[in-house]
Amino acid sequence: MTAEPIPSITLPPIKDPATEGKWLKQALHRWMDQEFIPEPINETIAQRASQIFVRQRLEGENDLGSLVIAIVTEMQAFDFRESFYSEFAIANAMSDLILDSLGIERCCGQG
């Protein structure tokens, strides 16, 4: 049995950066509040992650894997001490939210 590489996922080019950023910020904030307990820092984290995402998209990055890496890399400078989360949890949640919004199955198991 050979392991197959996970195919890359390319997002359509960004059409409305403000709407896309607002959606991601709200979805990520809602996810964080539901996953653990609502904390004031969640809004700040969601805002920062959505800013990074939109900036990367405006710079022409449409590969979801590259966007996840960009979130992880840039969020490393963020102080997560007041949060249950890390840059990895935020990047993975962002990816899952985007896949869900596109109707793409995110389970890696093949039937």
Phi, psi and omega in degrees: 000121180260140177284131178265138177295148177286125181295145179287155179242119180255124178280152174295152179306148182291132180251322183226086185303321182296314181293317180297317179295318180295316179299312182296318179300312181294317182294317180293318179298314179298317180299314180298315181296328181277329184291316176237233176250147177299131178228147178303327182295337181301320180296319179296317179296314180298319179298312182296315180298319180292325176297315179299313181302309182295318179299316178299318179295319179294332177279001174100005180278118181239356179279122185298321178299318178293325177293321177298314180298320178297318179297312179303311184298310184285332179281351177298334179281349182280142179273105182268011184299332181270010188232157172281348190261169174227172178299328180290317179298319181293314180296318179293319178297317178302314180299313179299318180297319179292315178300316178301317182294334180268356180074025180263128179296130182254005175279135184275351181285136178254130184314000000 
